[in-house]
Amino acid sequence: MWWLIAAVGLGIPLVITAMPEFGMFAVGAVAGAAAAGLGGGIVAQVIVFVVVSVALLVFVRPLAYRNRQRPEQRSGVDALKGRQAVVLERVDGGAGGRIKLGGEVWSARALESGQVFDPGQHVDVVEIDGATAVVM
């Protein structure tokens, strides 16, 4: 019975912190409860708990961390950097112009002052400066 209480107690921080280690110890506690249910003494129960918990930490934890590290997901204006746009009105380094980016019309200026892009050309968004896309 105490092993199951320990498993629940270890499951709570797992849910709150999303740290898989607590789940691995909770599974070890359930294994200790199973050993107790099969008539094992306290020494056997503790050994089962330790072996199962350590095995999960050694083998499953690296897999969990490897799968948890996802590529960075960008949102907002950061997601627009590196995308392609279509020039709607002439874009240059001075007065700028207009582009269609992500289905929306944006004001734009060229990255370098000597660059000029005519309507219909495809450009790459280098950065977003306020409400203006800097393109090349």
Protein Blocks (a to p, Z undefined) as FASTA:
>chain_A
ZZmmmmmmmmmmmmmnopaklmmmmmmmmmmmmmmmnopafklmmmmmmmmmmmmmmmmm
mmmmmmmmccdddehjllmgopacddfbdcdfknopaddeehiacddddfblkbccdehi
acddfbdehjaccdZZ
